């Protein structure tokens, strides 16, 4: 009986050892199976589709080169040849005793010619000549017949323009030179006498030209010419040298004139 119990006890101990040995050794787990790669996940945002805000700012536009400017319709040219016609109104300086040399001298007409070199669109210089004739009807007490009166001016001119393009060409001008004014008449003895006052002269004027074409202008003008008379010379018209100087202050004398007229300008040369 005792031997049987010892055998059972040995069996139980063997089973117990085998059980504890199994628990002490860790069990190896199989490696996890990796899933096959699927399609990429969509991004967390989508393309902008709204209208409330502007889209991405584009770069600066590429500008095309500006078109080349053409020639102006009415261009300025370097040379101007200017004939003119005018109504002339004489001006007289009163004398200390009388206005005998001025009485009866009234409105007349004048012609002129000017040549200018237009250095820039705004400035020109040149020269001019003007001849004016006046009506002269002296009082009977003076005793003169076959009477006439006239003026001449010759000088240099500087002109300033205000526009460098367009169909209108306004200007002002200043002239410096010499001038003379005088009267002619036949006295009761049949002798013809000429009385002339001369001296340095200045002219101030202006005008407004209208382009009639690319090379021609026409416009009104106005000017005042003043002659600074230093003496009056009285000569017999026969030309025999019979001349005397007379006082310019006693009987007055012509010393200037206004002119109102029109100027025709012929333009020559290339465009400025």
SVG drawing of the C-alpha trace seen along z (x, -y; Angstrom):
<svg xmlns="http://www.w3.org/2000/svg" viewBox="-19 -182 40 184">
<polyline fill="none" stroke="black" stroke-width="0.4" points="0.0,0.0 2.8,-2.3 4.5,-1.7 1.3,-2.6 1.0,-6.0 4.6,-6.8 4.0,-6.0 1.0,-8.3 2.9,-11.1 5.7,-10.8 3.3,-11.0 1.6,-14.1 5.0,-15.8 6.0,-15.1 2.8,-16.5 3.2,-19.6 6.7,-20.3 5.7,-19.9 2.9,-22.5 5.1,-25.1 7.8,-24.6 5.2,-25.4 4.1,-28.6 7.6,-29.9 8.5,-29.8 6.8,-32.7 4.8,-31.7 6.0,-33.2 3.1,-35.1 3.0,-35.1 3.8,-38.4 0.8,-40.6 -0.2,-40.4 0.3,-43.9 -2.7,-45.0 -2.1,-45.6 -1.7,-49.4 -4.9,-50.9 -5.7,-54.2 -4.2,-57.4 -6.4,-59.3 -8.0,-62.5 -6.3,-65.8 -8.0,-67.6 -8.9,-70.5 -10.4,-70.9 -9.7,-73.4 -11.3,-76.9 -14.6,-77.2 -16.2,-80.3 -16.8,-83.8 -16.7,-86.0 -12.9,-86.4 -10.6,-86.9 -8.4,-84.1 -4.7,-84.1 -3.1,-87.4 -1.5,-87.3 1.8,-88.9 1.9,-92.4 0.7,-92.5 3.2,-92.8 2.6,-96.2 2.9,-96.6 5.3,-99.4 3.4,-102.7 2.6,-103.5 5.0,-105.9 3.4,-109.4 2.6,-110.6 3.3,-114.0 0.9,-116.7 -1.8,-117.8 -0.6,-121.4 3.1,-121.4 5.3,-124.5 8.0,-125.2 11.3,-127.1 10.7,-129.8 7.7,-132.1 7.2,-134.6 4.4,-137.1 2.8,-139.7 0.2,-141.9 -2.5,-144.4 -3.7,-146.9 -5.9,-149.8 -3.6,-152.6 -4.6,-155.3 -2.1,-158.1 -1.1,-159.5 -0.1,-163.1 1.8,-165.0 0.2,-168.4 2.3,-171.6 2.8,-174.5 1.3,-177.0 -0.9,-174.8 -1.4,-171.3 -0.8,-172.5 1.2,-169.4 -1.5,-167.1 -4.8,-168.8 -6.5,-166.9 -4.3,-163.7 -6.8,-160.8 -7.1,-157.0 -5.2,-155.3 -4.0,-151.9 -0.7,-150.0 1.2,-147.1 4.1,-145.2 6.3,-142.2 8.0,-140.2 10.5,-137.3 11.0,-135.2 13.1,-132.3 11.3,-130.2 14.1,-129.0 11.9,-126.9 8.1,-126.4 7.8,-129.3 10.2,-131.9 11.1,-133.5 13.2,-136.4 13.7,-138.3 12.9,-141.6 10.1,-143.6 9.2,-146.6 5.9,-148.5 4.6,-151.4 1.5,-153.3 -0.3,-156.1 -2.8,-158.4 -5.5,-160.7 -4.5,-164.4 -7.0,-167.2 -5.5,-170.3 -7.6,-173.3 -7.9,-176.0 -6.0,-178.5 -2.8,-176.4 -3.0,-177.0 -1.8,-173.5 -3.0,-171.5 -2.1,-168.1 -1.5,-166.8 -0.5,-163.4 0.9,-161.8 2.8,-158.6 4.9,-156.6 7.6,-154.0 9.1,-151.6 12.0,-149.2 13.4,-147.1 14.2,-143.8 11.4,-141.7 11.3,-139.2 8.1,-137.1 6.9,-134.8 4.3,-132.1 2.0,-130.4 1.2,-127.1 3.5,-124.5 0.7,-122.5 -3.0,-122.8 -4.8,-124.9 -4.4,-128.2 -1.1,-130.1 -1.4,-133.2 1.7,-135.4 3.0,-138.8 6.0,-140.6 8.4,-143.4 10.2,-145.4 13.1,-147.8 14.3,-149.9 13.9,-153.3 10.9,-155.1 9.7,-158.3 6.4,-160.1 5.7,-163.1 3.4,-165.2 3.7,-166.6 1.8,-169.6 2.0,-172.3 1.8,-175.9 0.2,-178.9 3.4,-179.7 3.4,-176.3 6.3,-174.9 5.9,-171.4 7.3,-170.9 7.9,-167.7 8.1,-167.8 9.5,-164.6 10.1,-163.6 12.4,-160.6 14.2,-158.8 14.5,-155.5 11.3,-153.6 9.7,-150.7 6.7,-148.5 4.6,-146.4 1.9,-144.1 0.3,-140.7 -2.1,-138.5 -3.9,-135.2 -3.1,-132.9 -5.4,-130.2 -4.0,-127.3 -5.7,-127.0 -3.4,-124.0 -0.1,-122.4 1.9,-125.3 -0.3,-128.4 -1.8,-130.5 -4.1,-133.6 -5.1,-135.8 -5.8,-139.2 -3.1,-141.4 -2.8,-144.7 0.3,-146.9 1.3,-150.3 4.4,-151.9 6.1,-154.8 8.7,-157.0 10.9,-159.1 11.2,-162.1 14.3,-164.2 13.8,-166.9 11.5,-167.9 13.2,-168.4 11.5,-170.5 12.7,-170.0 11.5,-171.2 10.4,-168.3 12.4,-169.4 15.4,-167.7 17.7,-170.7 18.9,-170.3 16.8,-173.2 16.2,-171.8 15.9,-173.4 15.3,-172.0 12.2,-173.4 10.9,-173.2 9.0,-170.0 7.2,-171.4 5.7,-174.6 3.2,-173.2 3.0,-169.6 4.0,-166.5 3.1,-162.9 4.9,-160.5 3.2,-157.1 0.3,-155.1 -1.9,-152.1 -2.4,-149.4 -5.2,-146.8 -5.1,-144.2 -4.5,-140.6 -1.3,-138.7 -0.8,-135.7 2.0,-133.4 3.7,-131.0 5.6,-128.2 8.7,-126.7 11.1,-124.0 10.8,-120.8 8.7,-120.3 10.0,-121.6"/>
</svg>
